[in-house]
């Protein structure tokens, strides 16, 4: 077979394995809150603020570890690659701890249940950190090309969106009559996700990725032919974690991307979390079963429109650049935020699909454009510091994502208590409480779509700049090998 065909075949297999890994990673990141909120809060009646703390503490603890995990991964010298050993071991360890989370006895007191949940959730989040950071590094490393990076992120986004088509149905699945009770159902569903998705699928990238670093080029960069497979091992002596982190302190472009990430995963996620409560307690008068089904339909719509938006975002990025594509998506989301006020009301039902039409694309952009832009910054870092540190950038991004999601959970739990929400009241929630949820959902979405537009105007890396950086790096590499 032609060597070029061999390279393309290996690249395709690695990309497919990466996508499967991202599918597993999606469930690892989203599986706990999507099951814990309806199970621990709406079924067991746990206080929302206490549950928010129980969800947040493990995230914060594991987040502090992410720079160390990235540093270990960057400097690993395993014969299996820098990332693969971490991915394989972490996927199966995470599998065990995820299954244990749902084994909580129903007769225990609220305090003991929360302590049990916090303990195993902490172990789970720590193990997941060793999976997500190295796996995300692989997506940064697969190509040096400006547009191919966006294509790779778009490819993995298909897998995460397929995950989002399914994950919202986990709790309705646990409520099926084939299980004698929801407590039995949650155990079967929890262990099913643990074994077959987080464990089995999560380990697949460790077998097909990370032996070499693959590069592909678009026509725009073919004149300097970076078509060969390049070994990622640096010949420079590894530097310490603290020294590595200090090299990021003056990276203003990184700060911009991290601010955009924080605004969406904290502000955007916090405001979006109100839709579940409005669907259950406002649209369906406290019927958790019916509300869960419609929340599943809404999430399915988000996934479908998210899938449809991937080629659109890819085309936008190709034609107008990543920055302008992101700006257009923020404006589109702001319109969707205003529409939420009119569609999350009783008797509208199917109109809530409009919410997904306008607001799904911003979440795709967070997993497609932002990582692609971060990968571009890795080249800028290499040009300045003469070493590849994808793990450093991934850990910084993971740190911000996790802290933002944790903050969103805390803010959500605090405000739900502040506005007078009480799950034990069922359909008898106060009008003031429901109205406050509507304000947060609608106007909060608008605000957290418009604020990022001010920050992104200072981001100045485009295709021309990125191509020029790659030229210089390849020239330096050729000189080194000579």
Secondary structure, DSSP 8 states (H G I E B T S, - for coil): --HHHHHHHHHHHHHHHHHHHHHHHHHHHHHHHHHHIIIIIIIT---HHHHHHHHHHHHHHHHHHHHHHHHHHHT---TT-SSHHHHHHHHHHHHHHHHHHTT--TTS-HHHHHHHHHHHHHHHHHHHHHHHHHHHHHHHHS---HHHHHHHHHHHHHHHHHHHHHHTTHHHHHTSTTSSSHHHHHHHHHHHIIIIIIIIIHHTHHHHSSSSB-----GGGGGG---S-B----SS----HHHHHHTTTT-HHHHHHHHHHHIIIIIIHHHHTHHHHHIIIIISTT-HHHHHHHHHHHHHHHHHHHHHHHHHHHHHHHHH-HHHHHHHHHHHHHHHHHHHHHHSSTTTGGGGHHHHHHHHHHHHHHHHHHHHHHHHHHHHHHHHHSS--HHHHHHHHHHHHHHHHHHHHHHHHHHHHHTT--GGGTT---HHHHHHHHHHHHHHHHHHHHHHHHHHTT----HHHHHHHHHHHHHHHHHHH-
